[in-house]
Amino acid sequence: MIPMFDVNSTALLIIDFQEDYFSGGPLHTVGSSQVLPKAKKVLAAARAAGLPIIHTKEVHRKEMVDFGRELDGAEPVHCLENWSGTNFHPELSPQDGEFAIAKRRYSAFFATDLDLLLRGLKVKTLIIMGTLTNVCVHYTSVDAHQYDYHFYVIEDCCMGSDWDAHWAALKSMEYLQRESRLMHHEFIEAMSCLTQVIV
């Protein structure tokens, strides 16, 4: 069943749709070529429905003083502020009236003003898509849950580090909130219903 969303309390949260993730940058991703056209449709539908739209961008200082423990795992240096690939993907970039948040860690809530922004917008439900499914999308969803937001993840608009990790992360997110996984066409249908109500 496609959920019904309240345009007055729902926002689209786009996690790190940056150029390097779509163009073979230092972090390997799976599914980028399939995700891009679907994500563009999702973004257009959210704009048409008048949802608040929040874009996050992972960015690190060129001196690399803010990585913390992030390089202890499998990830190489990535998203430095002076790299062109750190920019938003040009077809998914924020427009005037949309919100952009720079983040230094995986979760979009950690050491950012995201929670403050969401409270100011009176948002109670987040619809999330982005990169990487098993890292930044996953940890942002966990924090959304712990901050008592409802969340949905558009699973075919997320890119993981590999397919096993992608599917495992989606399963973990659904463990936190039942029926929290959506396909992009389900989101678009839900936004179409909202647009008809608004008209």
Secondary structure, DSSP 8 states (H G I E B T S, - for coil): ------TTTEEEEEE--BHHHHTT-SS--BSHHHHHHHHHHHHHHHHHHT--EEEEEE-B-TT--S-TTGGGSS--S--BTT-GGGSB-TTS---TT-EEEEESSSSTTTTSSHHHHHHHTT--EEEEEEE-IIIIIHHHHHHHHHTT-EEEEEEEEEEBSSHHHHHHHHHHHHHHSTT-EE-HHHHHHHHHHHHHHH-
